[in-house]
Amino acid sequence: MSCPICDKPADARYRPFCSRRCADVDLGRWLRGSYAIPAEADPDDDLPQDPPQRH
């Protein structure tokens, strides 16, 4: 298995990465929102929502 960041061989301590640096690079990408899962917009999301009822 190779590191998904730099393609060097993975190290068991940082698997699937080769080093702490590459693991941190990946974490930074997640935190910045660089990775995203594509999804189709739900048409119902555009409809106005009724406010919650108070009892």
mmCIF file of the N, C-alpha and C atoms, coordinates in Angstrom:
data_MODEL
# 
_entry.id   MODEL 
# 
loop_
_atom_site.group_PDB 
_atom_site.id 
_atom_site.type_symbol 
_atom_site.label_atom_id 
_atom_site.label_alt_id 
_atom_site.label_comp_id 
_atom_site.label_asym_id 
_atom_site.label_entity_id 
_atom_site.label_seq_id 
_atom_site.pdbx_PDB_ins_code 
_atom_site.Cartn_x 
_atom_site.Cartn_y 
_atom_site.Cartn_z 
_atom_site.occupancy 
_atom_site.B_iso_or_equiv 
_atom_site.pdbx_formal_charge 
_atom_site.auth_seq_id 
_atom_site.auth_comp_id 
_atom_site.auth_asym_id 
_atom_site.auth_atom_id 
_atom_site.pdbx_PDB_model_num 
ATOM 1   N N  . MET A 1 1  ? 0.853   -1.168 0.000  1.00 0.00 ? 1  MET A N  1 
ATOM 2   C CA . MET A 1 1  ? 0.000   0.000  0.000  1.00 0.00 ? 1  MET A CA 1 
ATOM 3   C C  . MET A 1 1  ? 0.899   1.231  0.000  1.00 0.00 ? 1  MET A C  1 
ATOM 4   N N  . SER A 1 2  ? 0.533   2.212  -0.787 1.00 0.00 ? 2  SER A N  1 
ATOM 5   C CA . SER A 1 2  ? 1.320   3.437  -0.830 1.00 0.00 ? 2  SER A CA 1 
ATOM 6   C C  . SER A 1 2  ? 0.542   4.588  -0.178 1.00 0.00 ? 2  SER A C  1 
ATOM 7   N N  . CYS A 1 3  ? 1.282   5.562  0.289  1.00 0.00 ? 3  CYS A N  1 
ATOM 8   C CA . CYS A 1 3  ? 0.712   6.727  0.954  1.00 0.00 ? 3  CYS A CA 1 
ATOM 9   C C  . CYS A 1 3  ? -0.177  7.500  -0.026 1.00 0.00 ? 3  CYS A C  1 
ATOM 10  N N  . PRO A 1 4  ? -1.414  7.842  0.358  1.00 0.00 ? 4  PRO A N  1 
ATOM 11  C CA . PRO A 1 4  ? -2.302  8.565  -0.551 1.00 0.00 ? 4  PRO A CA 1 
ATOM 12  C C  . PRO A 1 4  ? -1.865  10.022 -0.778 1.00 0.00 ? 4  PRO A C  1 
ATOM 13  N N  . ILE A 1 5  ? -0.933  10.520 0.024  1.00 0.00 ? 5  ILE A N  1 
ATOM 14  C CA . ILE A 1 5  ? -0.486  11.902 -0.134 1.00 0.00 ? 5  ILE A CA 1 
ATOM 15  C C  . ILE A 1 5  ? 0.736   11.982 -1.048 1.00 0.00 ? 5  ILE A C  1 
ATOM 16  N N  . CYS A 1 6  ? 1.758   11.138 -0.793 1.00 0.00 ? 6  CYS A N  1 
ATOM 17  C CA . CYS A 1 6  ? 3.017   11.266 -1.546 1.00 0.00 ? 6  CYS A CA 1 
ATOM 18  C C  . CYS A 1 6  ? 3.431   10.011 -2.316 1.00 0.00 ? 6  CYS A C  1 
ATOM 19  N N  . ASP A 1 7  ? 2.680   8.942  -2.213 1.00 0.00 ? 7  ASP A N  1 
ATOM 20  C CA . ASP A 1 7  ? 2.929   7.674  -2.916 1.00 0.00 ? 7  ASP A CA 1 
ATOM 21  C C  . ASP A 1 7  ? 4.138   6.885  -2.417 1.00 0.00 ? 7  ASP A C  1 
ATOM 22  N N  . LYS A 1 8  ? 4.739   7.260  -1.296 1.00 0.00 ? 8  LYS A N  1 
ATOM 23  C CA . LYS A 1 8  ? 5.800   6.450  -0.700 1.00 0.00 ? 8  LYS A CA 1 
ATOM 24  C C  . LYS A 1 8  ? 5.158   5.245  -0.019 1.00 0.00 ? 8  LYS A C  1 
ATOM 25  N N  . PRO A 1 9  ? 5.922   4.203  0.276  1.00 0.00 ? 9  PRO A N  1 
ATOM 26  C CA . PRO A 1 9  ? 5.358   3.039  0.984  1.00 0.00 ? 9  PRO A CA 1 
ATOM 27  C C  . PRO A 1 9  ? 4.789   3.447  2.357  1.00 0.00 ? 9  PRO A C  1 
ATOM 28  N N  . ALA A 1 10 ? 3.653   2.899  2.700  1.00 0.00 ? 10 ALA A N  1 
ATOM 29  C CA . ALA A 1 10 ? 3.000   3.222  3.974  1.00 0.00 ? 10 ALA A CA 1 
ATOM 30  C C  . ALA A 1 10 ? 3.802   2.649  5.142  1.00 0.00 ? 10 ALA A C  1 
ATOM 31  N N  . ASP A 1 11 ? 3.767   3.354  6.267  1.00 0.00 ? 11 ASP A N  1 
ATOM 32  C CA . ASP A 1 11 ? 4.408   2.915  7.505  1.00 0.00 ? 11 ASP A CA 1 
ATOM 33  C C  . ASP A 1 11 ? 3.301   2.415  8.425  1.00 0.00 ? 11 ASP A C  1 
ATOM 34  N N  . ALA A 1 12 ? 3.503   1.265  9.050  1.00 0.00 ? 12 ALA A N  1 
ATOM 35  C CA . ALA A 1 12 ? 2.468   0.669  9.904  1.00 0.00 ? 12 ALA A CA 1 
ATOM 36  C C  . ALA A 1 12 ? 2.040   1.610  11.026 1.00 0.00 ? 12 ALA A C  1 
ATOM 37  N N  . ARG A 1 13 ? 2.949   2.458  11.513 1.00 0.00 ? 13 ARG A N  1 
ATOM 38  C CA . ARG A 1 13 ? 2.596   3.382  12.610 1.00 0.00 ? 13 ARG A CA 1 
ATOM 39  C C  . ARG A 1 13 ? 1.623   4.464  12.169 1.00 0.00 ? 13 ARG A C  1 
ATOM 40  N N  . TYR A 1 14 ? 1.643   4.818  10.881 1.00 0.00 ? 14 TYR A N  1 
ATOM 41  C CA . TYR A 1 14 ? 0.818   5.924  10.391 1.00 0.00 ? 14 TYR A CA 1 
ATOM 42  C C  . TYR A 1 14 ? -0.144  5.477  9.303  1.00 0.00 ? 14 TYR A C  1 
ATOM 43  N N  . ARG A 1 15 ? -0.338  4.185  9.170  1.00 0.00 ? 15 ARG A N  1 
ATOM 44  C CA . ARG A 1 15 ? -1.132  3.610  8.109  1.00 0.00 ? 15 ARG A CA 1 
ATOM 45  C C  . ARG A 1 15 ? -2.444  4.332  7.912  1.00 0.00 ? 15 ARG A C  1 
ATOM 46  N N  . PRO A 1 16 ? -2.858  4.714  6.746  1.00 0.00 ? 16 PRO A N  1 
ATOM 47  C CA . PRO A 1 16 ? -2.304  4.357  5.441  1.00 0.00 ? 16 PRO A CA 1 
ATOM 48  C C  . PRO A 1 16 ? -1.224  5.321  4.952  1.00 0.00 ? 16 PRO A C  1 
ATOM 49  N N  . PHE A 1 17 ? -0.743  6.203  5.809  1.00 0.00 ? 17 PHE A N  1 
ATOM 50  C CA . PHE A 1 17 ? 0.250   7.194  5.402  1.00 0.00 ? 17 PHE A CA 1 
ATOM 51  C C  . PHE A 1 17 ? 1.662   6.682  5.655  1.00 0.00 ? 17 PHE A C  1 
ATOM 52  N N  . CYS A 1 18 ? 2.646   7.410  5.124  1.00 0.00 ? 18 CYS A N  1 
ATOM 53  C CA . CYS A 1 18 ? 4.044   7.012  5.299  1.00 0.00 ? 18 CYS A CA 1 
ATOM 54  C C  . CYS A 1 18 ? 4.677   7.701  6.496  1.00 0.00 ? 18 CYS A C  1 
ATOM 55  N N  . SER A 1 19 ? 4.082   8.785  6.959  1.00 0.00 ? 19 SER A N  1 
ATOM 56  C CA . SER A 1 19 ? 4.687   9.563  8.042  1.00 0.00 ? 19 SER A CA 1 
ATOM 57  C C  . SER A 1 19 ? 3.627   10.401 8.749  1.00 0.00 ? 19 SER A C  1 
ATOM 58  N N  . ARG A 1 20 ? 4.019   10.949 9.869  1.00 0.00 ? 20 ARG A N  1 
ATOM 59  C CA . ARG A 1 20 ? 3.132   11.852 10.618 1.00 0.00 ? 20 ARG A CA 1 
ATOM 60  C C  . ARG A 1 20 ? 2.818   13.087 9.787  1.00 0.00 ? 20 ARG A C  1 
ATOM 61  N N  . ARG A 1 21 ? 3.812   13.552 9.019  1.00 0.00 ? 21 ARG A N  1 
ATOM 62  C CA . ARG A 1 21 ? 3.615   14.733 8.183  1.00 0.00 ? 21 ARG A CA 1 
ATOM 63  C C  . ARG A 1 21 ? 2.476   14.517 7.186  1.00 0.00 ? 21 ARG A C  1 
ATOM 64  N N  . CYS A 1 22 ? 2.492   13.393 6.478  1.00 0.00 ? 22 CYS A N  1 
ATOM 65  C CA . CYS A 1 22 ? 1.434   13.126 5.497  1.00 0.00 ? 22 CYS A CA 1 
ATOM 66  C C  . CYS A 1 22 ? 0.080   12.942 6.183  1.00 0.00 ? 22 CYS A C  1 
ATOM 67  N N  . ALA A 1 23 ? 0.062   12.335 7.354  1.00 0.00 ? 23 ALA A N  1 
ATOM 68  C CA . ALA A 1 23 ? -1.188  12.210 8.103  1.00 0.00 ? 23 ALA A CA 1 
ATOM 69  C C  . ALA A 1 23 ? -1.718  13.590 8.474  1.00 0.00 ? 23 ALA A C  1 
ATOM 70  N N  . ASP A 1 24 ? -0.829  14.499 8.878  1.00 0.00 ? 24 ASP A N  1 
ATOM 71  C CA . ASP A 1 24 ? -1.242  15.856 9.225  1.00 0.00 ? 24 ASP A CA 1 
ATOM 72  C C  . ASP A 1 24 ? -1.712  16.650 8.002  1.00 0.00 ? 24 ASP A C  1 
ATOM 73  N N  . VAL A 1 25 ? -1.069  16.431 6.862  1.00 0.00 ? 25 VAL A N  1 
ATOM 74  C CA . VAL A 1 25 ? -1.510  17.075 5.618  1.00 0.00 ? 25 VAL A CA 1 
ATOM 75  C C  . VAL A 1 25 ? -2.937  16.645 5.302  1.00 0.00 ? 25 VAL A C  1 
ATOM 76  N N  . ASP A 1 26 ? -3.218  15.359 5.430  1.00 0.00 ? 26 ASP A N  1 
ATOM 77  C CA . ASP A 1 26 ? -4.559  14.842 5.166  1.00 0.00 ? 26 ASP A CA 1 
ATOM 78  C C  . ASP A 1 26 ? -5.578  15.434 6.146  1.00 0.00 ? 26 ASP A C  1 
ATOM 79  N N  . LEU A 1 27 ? -5.224  15.481 7.432  1.00 0.00 ? 27 LEU A N  1 
ATOM 80  C CA . LEU A 1 27 ? -6.118  16.066 8.428  1.00 0.00 ? 27 LEU A CA 1 
ATOM 81  C C  . LEU A 1 27 ? -6.410  17.524 8.102  1.00 0.00 ? 27 LEU A C  1 
ATOM 82  N N  . GLY A 1 28 ? -5.397  18.270 7.713  1.00 0.00 ? 28 GLY A N  1 
ATOM 83  C CA . GLY A 1 28 ? -5.586  19.664 7.336  1.00 0.00 ? 28 GLY A CA 1 
ATOM 84  C C  . GLY A 1 28 ? -6.535  19.817 6.166  1.00 0.00 ? 28 GLY A C  1 
ATOM 85  N N  . ARG A 1 29 ? -6.448  18.925 5.211  1.00 0.00 ? 29 ARG A N  1 
ATOM 86  C CA . ARG A 1 29 ? -7.369  18.977 4.068  1.00 0.00 ? 29 ARG A CA 1 
ATOM 87  C C  . ARG A 1 29 ? -8.809  18.740 4.504  1.00 0.00 ? 29 ARG A C  1 
ATOM 88  N N  . TRP A 1 30 ? -9.006  17.799 5.431  1.00 0.00 ? 30 TRP A N  1 
ATOM 89  C CA . TRP A 1 30 ? -10.360 17.552 5.952  1.00 0.00 ? 30 TRP A CA 1 
ATOM 90  C C  . TRP A 1 30 ? -10.877 18.781 6.699  1.00 0.00 ? 30 TRP A C  1 
ATOM 91  N N  . LEU A 1 31 ? -10.027 19.368 7.534  1.00 0.00 ? 31 LEU A N  1 
ATOM 92  C CA . LEU A 1 31 ? -10.459 20.506 8.348  1.00 0.00 ? 31 LEU A CA 1 
ATOM 93  C C  . LEU A 1 31 ? -10.764 21.747 7.501  1.00 0.00 ? 31 LEU A C  1 
ATOM 94  N N  . ARG A 1 32 ? -10.050 21.923 6.391  1.00 0.00 ? 32 ARG A N  1 
ATOM 95  C CA . ARG A 1 32 ? -10.309 23.056 5.494  1.00 0.00 ? 32 ARG A CA 1 
ATOM 96  C C  . ARG A 1 32 ? -11.508 22.806 4.595  1.00 0.00 ? 32 ARG A C  1 
ATOM 97  N N  . GLY A 1 33 ? -11.985 21.581 4.549  1.00 0.00 ? 33 GLY A N  1 
ATOM 98  C CA . GLY A 1 33 ? -13.118 21.256 3.677  1.00 0.00 ? 33 GLY A CA 1 
ATOM 99  C C  . GLY A 1 33 ? -12.694 20.961 2.251  1.00 0.00 ? 33 GLY A C  1 
ATOM 100 N N  . SER A 1 34 ? -11.421 20.608 2.046  1.00 0.00 ? 34 SER A N  1 
ATOM 101 C CA . SER A 1 34 ? -10.945 20.294 0.700  1.00 0.00 ? 34 SER A CA 1 
ATOM 102 C C  . SER A 1 34 ? -11.558 19.004 0.168  1.00 0.00 ? 34 SER A C  1 
ATOM 103 N N  . TYR A 1 35 ? -11.923 18.106 1.065  1.00 0.00 ? 35 TYR A N  1 
ATOM 104 C CA . TYR A 1 35 ? -12.576 16.871 0.666  1.00 0.00 ? 35 TYR A CA 1 
ATOM 105 C C  . TYR A 1 35 ? -14.083 17.048 0.823  1.00 0.00 ? 35 TYR A C  1 
ATOM 106 N N  . ALA A 1 36 ? -14.826 16.545 -0.130 1.00 0.00 ? 36 ALA A N  1 
ATOM 107 C CA . ALA A 1 36 ? -16.277 16.620 -0.050 1.00 0.00 ? 36 ALA A CA 1 
ATOM 108 C C  . ALA A 1 36 ? -16.873 15.394 -0.729 1.00 0.00 ? 36 ALA A C  1 
ATOM 109 N N  . ILE A 1 37 ? -17.986 14.958 -0.232 1.00 0.00 ? 37 ILE A N  1 
ATOM 110 C CA . ILE A 1 37 ? -18.706 13.845 -0.824 1.00 0.00 ? 37 ILE A CA 1 
ATOM 111 C C  . ILE A 1 37 ? -19.792 14.444 -1.709 1.00 0.00 ? 37 ILE A C  1 
ATOM 112 N N  . PRO A 1 38 ? -19.745 14.168 -3.013 1.00 0.00 ? 38 PRO A N  1 
ATOM 113 C CA . PRO A 1 38 ? -20.752 14.740 -3.897 1.00 0.00 ? 38 PRO A CA 1 
ATOM 114 C C  . PRO A 1 38 ? -22.138 14.177 -3.590 1.00 0.00 ? 38 PRO A C  1 
ATOM 115 N N  . ALA A 1 39 ? -23.111 15.039 -3.683 1.00 0.00 ? 39 ALA A N  1 
ATOM 116 C CA . ALA A 1 39 ? -24.493 14.624 -3.449 1.00 0.00 ? 39 ALA A CA 1 
ATOM 117 C C  . ALA A 1 39 ? -25.414 15.487 -4.298 1.00 0.00 ? 39 ALA A C  1 
ATOM 118 N N  . GLU A 1 40 ? -26.543 14.918 -4.623 1.00 0.00 ? 40 GLU A N  1 
ATOM 119 C CA . GLU A 1 40 ? -27.541 15.686 -5.355 1.00 0.00 ? 40 GLU A CA 1 
ATOM 120 C C  . GLU A 1 40 ? -28.384 16.459 -4.350 1.00 0.00 ? 40 GLU A C  1 
ATOM 121 N N  . ALA A 1 41 ? -28.748 17.672 -4.723 1.00 0.00 ? 41 ALA A N  1 
ATOM 122 C CA . ALA A 1 41 ? -29.567 18.504 -3.842 1.00 0.00 ? 41 ALA A CA 1 
ATOM 123 C C  . ALA A 1 41 ? -30.967 17.918 -3.730 1.00 0.00 ? 41 ALA A C  1 
ATOM 124 N N  . ASP A 1 42 ? -31.514 17.948 -2.553 1.00 0.00 ? 42 ASP A N  1 
ATOM 125 C CA . ASP A 1 42 ? -32.872 17.489 -2.306 1.00 0.00 ? 42 ASP A CA 1 
ATOM 126 C C  . ASP A 1 42 ? -33.816 18.656 -2.597 1.00 0.00 ? 42 ASP A C  1 
ATOM 127 N N  . PRO A 1 43 ? -34.753 18.512 -3.543 1.00 0.00 ? 43 PRO A N  1 
ATOM 128 C CA . PRO A 1 43 ? -35.648 19.626 -3.876 1.00 0.00 ? 43 PRO A CA 1 
ATOM 129 C C  . PRO A 1 43 ? -36.468 20.098 -2.672 1.00 0.00 ? 43 PRO A C  1 
ATOM 130 N N  . ASP A 1 44 ? -36.723 19.222 -1.714 1.00 0.00 ? 44 ASP A N  1 
ATOM 131 C CA . ASP A 1 44 ? -37.498 19.627 -0.532 1.00 0.00 ? 44 ASP A CA 1 
ATOM 132 C C  . ASP A 1 44 ? -36.717 20.570 0.374  1.00 0.00 ? 44 ASP A C  1 
ATOM 133 N N  . ASP A 1 45 ? -35.391 20.630 0.224  1.00 0.00 ? 45 ASP A N  1 
ATOM 134 C CA . ASP A 1 45 ? -34.588 21.521 1.052  1.00 0.00 ? 45 ASP A CA 1 
ATOM 135 C C  . ASP A 1 45 ? -34.877 22.990 0.757  1.00 0.00 ? 45 ASP A C  1 
ATOM 136 N N  . ASP A 1 46 ? -35.395 23.283 -0.424 1.00 0.00 ? 46 ASP A N  1 
ATOM 137 C CA . ASP A 1 46 ? -35.680 24.665 -0.798 1.00 0.00 ? 46 ASP A CA 1 
ATOM 138 C C  . ASP A 1 46 ? -37.029 25.150 -0.283 1.00 0.00 ? 46 ASP A C  1 
ATOM 139 N N  . LEU A 1 47 ? -37.861 24.245 0.208  1.00 0.00 ? 47 LEU A N  1 
ATOM 140 C CA . LEU A 1 47 ? -39.176 24.634 0.697  1.00 0.00 ? 47 LEU A CA 1 
ATOM 141 C C  . LEU A 1 47 ? -39.068 25.274 2.080  1.00 0.00 ? 47 LEU A C  1 
ATOM 142 N N  . PRO A 1 48 ? -39.864 26.313 2.342  1.00 0.00 ? 48 PRO A N  1 
ATOM 143 C CA . PRO A 1 48 ? -39.814 26.911 3.680  1.00 0.00 ? 48 PRO A CA 1 
ATOM 144 C C  . PRO A 1 48 ? -40.309 25.929 4.729  1.00 0.00 ? 48 PRO A C  1 
ATOM 145 N N  . GLN A 1 49 ? -39.718 25.976 5.880  1.00 0.00 ? 49 GLN A N  1 
ATOM 146 C CA . GLN A 1 49 ? -40.080 25.088 6.976  1.00 0.00 ? 49 GLN A CA 1 
ATOM 147 C C  . GLN A 1 49 ? -40.988 25.825 7.953  1.00 0.00 ? 49 GLN A C  1 
ATOM 148 N N  . ASP A 1 50 ? -41.988 25.115 8.470  1.00 0.00 ? 50 ASP A N  1 
ATOM 149 C CA . ASP A 1 50 ? -42.842 25.701 9.504  1.00 0.00 ? 50 ASP A CA 1 
ATOM 150 C C  . ASP A 1 50 ? -42.059 25.741 10.800 1.00 0.00 ? 50 ASP A C  1 
ATOM 151 N N  . PRO A 1 51 ? -42.198 26.848 11.560 1.00 0.00 ? 51 PRO A N  1 
ATOM 152 C CA . PRO A 1 51 ? -41.498 26.900 12.837 1.00 0.00 ? 51 PRO A CA 1 
ATOM 153 C C  . PRO A 1 51 ? -42.058 25.871 13.801 1.00 0.00 ? 51 PRO A C  1 
ATOM 154 N N  . PRO A 1 52 ? -41.263 25.382 14.731 1.00 0.00 ? 52 PRO A N  1 
ATOM 155 C CA . PRO A 1 52 ? -41.773 24.406 15.707 1.00 0.00 ? 52 PRO A CA 1 
ATOM 156 C C  . PRO A 1 52 ? -42.884 25.025 16.547 1.00 0.00 ? 52 PRO A C  1 
ATOM 157 N N  . GLN A 1 53 ? -43.874 24.199 16.859 1.00 0.00 ? 53 GLN A N  1 
ATOM 158 C CA . GLN A 1 53 ? -45.020 24.655 17.662 1.00 0.00 ? 53 GLN A CA 1 
ATOM 159 C C  . GLN A 1 53 ? -44.667 24.651 19.130 1.00 0.00 ? 53 GLN A C  1 
ATOM 160 N N  . ARG A 1 54 ? -45.030 25.718 19.853 1.00 0.00 ? 54 ARG A N  1 
ATOM 161 C CA . ARG A 1 54 ? -44.825 25.774 21.295 1.00 0.00 ? 54 ARG A CA 1 
ATOM 162 C C  . ARG A 1 54 ? -46.115 25.370 21.979 1.00 0.00 ? 54 ARG A C  1 
ATOM 163 N N  . HIS A 1 55 ? -45.992 24.596 23.015 1.00 0.00 ? 55 HIS A N  1 
ATOM 164 C CA . HIS A 1 55 ? -47.187 24.133 23.758 1.00 0.00 ? 55 HIS A CA 1 
ATOM 165 C C  . HIS A 1 55 ? -47.254 24.788 25.087 1.00 0.00 ? 55 HIS A C  1 
# 
